[in-house]
Every structure is written in C-alpha cells, then in structure tokens.
Amino acid sequence: MKIVALSGSVVGSKTRTMIDEVVKQLHDYDADTEVTLLDLAEYDITFSDGRQFIEYSGDTGYVAQTLMAADAIVIGTPVFQASIPGTLKNIFDLLPVQAFENKVVSIVVTAGSPKHYLVAEQQLKPILSYMKAQLVQTYVFAEEKDFHQKQIANDDLIFRVQRLVEDTHLLTRTVQAMRQEADDAYGF
C-alpha cells in the first residue's frame, strides 16, 4: 500500500507538525506501508498551465506523479483567509479531473480559530469528491490551542490522528478489494 502524506502549504508549522504525526502513526500502524511525505514548502512547484500532469518536470512533475501513484493520500491543510491555501489548490489544478478515482483521501486541517471548522466540509471535500476521491468521512481539525512550541499539546488530537490513520488503512484495503473483485469478474 502506498500512502502519500501531503503538507499543503509553504508557510507555517502546524500543518507540518500534524503531517509528521500522521507519518509516524502510519509507520506505527503498519510498517509495511510505503509512506511518502510531500511538504510543499520543500518543492518548487510551478503554476498549473493546463498541461497533462506527466508533461511537468522537476519538482512539479515529481509531486504530481507521486500523488497519482498513491493508493491513499492524507492531505494536511491550514486555513488561510477562511479557505484552503492557493498552493494546495494549484496541486489539484495540476492533476486530471479523475485523479483520485479509486484512491482514498483523508484530511487534516489546522486553523487559528474554531470558526474555520467547516472549511474542509464546504471547500475541500467538494473538490476531492469532484476529483472522484473515496473520502474518509471524518477528518482531524486542530486549532492554535492544540500546539505549543511546534509540538502537539493535546493528547486527544493524537488519538484522533490515530483513528484517522486506522480509518484510512481500512478504507484503502476495502477499495482495493472491491477493485480486485471487479477486475476478477472480467475473467481474462
């Protein structure tokens, strides 16, 4: 199983802190899972210009192709101006419309205020559904008070990440089994 943990911003530390916890828990849950961390702050991503994702080279091509090769993706995003960051939206724009078909996608959101809780529901989930993702319905939301000195300071948050990892694995295995059953029905 290939899982990509995507930190969807080029600034701030909370989203990366959360994604680091996701990666740790993914390894703890199943050491055989191939986990790739993509932190957009570490890559030089060009703006989408309408090309097919395979036509991009460098960091942009690597990030797009890594996402396309994944069985599951955990997207970490901060909330900026009551929305997802443009860097994350650009990643979606680089990919084809059905990029997440037969892929499981789960979400981790960080925000400075509890007022931004529904950004994932109203903005991120519709985009992912449009791109045909199999969504883990519950997501992890963390706010300013959950962190202290770039560390998670809320044990409940760690438990919620653990549950998200379990749900992501379970749904991914289920989707893979459904795809295998459909493929086997063709008989060739």
N, C-alpha and C positions, 0 to 999 in steps of 0.2 A: 504494500500500500504506500502510495506517495502522497504526502501531505505538505502543502506549502503554507507557511505562516507569513502573512504579508502585513508589514507595518506601513500603513498607507499615508504617511506624512513625512515631510522633510524637516520639520521643526518639532521641538518639544521632546519630552522624555517619558511621559506617562504611557503613551501608546506602546512605545518600545518596551517599557517595563512590563506591560501586560503581555505583549507578544513573547517576551523572554520567558515569562511564567508559562505561557501556553506551550512553548517548545520544550521546556523542562518537563511539564506534565505529559506531553505526548511521548517523550522518551521513557518516562516512568511507567506509563500505561502499557506500552508495547515497544520493547527495544528493537523489534524487527521492522518497525515503521520507518520508512525513509522520510526524514523531515528536512525541508529546506527553508531557511529563513531568508526572506526578501525584505530588507528595510529600504524603503525608497530614498532615505537620506544618504544611503551609500552608493547610489547609482545616478548616472547622468541620463535621465530619460528625456527623449525629445517629445514634442507635442505631436499628437496624432494628426496625420495629414491625409488619411483616407486609404493608405496602402494596406495590403494584407499584412497580418502580423508577421508572417515569415519573411517579408521583404525588409524588415528592420534589422539593423546590425548593431553591434556594440551592446551596451547595457540595455537599451530598449528591446532589442531582439532577444537577449538572454531572459529578461524578466517576462516578456510576453510568451516565449516558448516554454519557460518553466511553469508558468501558470496553466498553459494549455496541456502540458503533460501530466498535471496533477490529477489524482483521484479525488482529493478533497483540498479545500482551501479555508484557512481561518483568516478572516480579514479583520485587522485592527485599524480602527479609525478614530481620530479625535473629532470633536465637533468645533468647527470654526464658523463664526457668524451664523449660528443655527443651521449649519449644513455640513456635509462632508467636504474635505479639502479638495481643491482642484487637482492636486497631484493624483489622488485616488480616482477621481472621475476620468482623468486622462488615461489611466491604465485601462479602465473599462472601454474607453473610446478606441484604444489600440487593438482591442480584441474583436473577433466577429460576433455577430448578434447571438449566435447559439454557442458561445464559448464555454458556457458552464453546463451544457447538456450532459447528463449522466455524471455530473460532479456534485459533490456535497460541499456546501458553503456554510460556514458558521461565522458569527460576528462577535467582536469585542469592541465596545465603544467607551471612549474616555471623554469626559466633559468637565468643565469647571463648575457646572451647576446642575442640580437635578431637573431643572426646567427643560433640559435638552434630551430627556429620556426618549422621546418619541421620534427623534431624528432617524434612528435606524428603521423604525416602522414606516415612517412616511416618505423617506427618501432612499435609503439603501436597499431595503427589501424589495421595493418595486423594480429597481434597476436589476437586481440579481434575478428576480422572477422573470423579467423580460428576457434576460440572457439565459433562461432555462435552467437555473440552478435548482438543485434539491436542497432546500433550506432547512437547517436545524432551527426549529421554530423559536426556541428561547435563546436569548443572547445575553452576554455579560455586559453590564453597564457599570462603569466606575466613575466616581467623581473626585474632585480635589481632596476631600477629607479622607479618602481611602489610601492616600500616599503620604509618605514622609521621607524626605531626603532620597528621592528616586527609588524608594522601596515600597512594596505593598505593605500597608499598615493595618489591613483589615482581614482577619482570618476567614470571615465569611466570603470575601471576594476570592480567596484562594480555593475554597470549596466550590464556589460557582464555576470557576475555571476548570476545576477537576470534572465537574458534571458536564460541562460543555465538551471537554475532550472525550469523555465516555460516550456522549450522545453523537459526536462527530464520527467516532470509530464505528459505533453500532449502525448508524445510518449509512455510512460508506460501505460496510460489509453487506448490508441489506440491498443497496443499489447495485453492487457488484453481482450479488447472487441473482437478482432479477434480470440483469443484463445477460448473465451466463445462461439462465433458463430460456430467455428469448432467443439467444444465439443457437442453443441446442435444439430448439424447436424446428429450425430450418433443415437440420439433418444432413448438411454437407460440409 
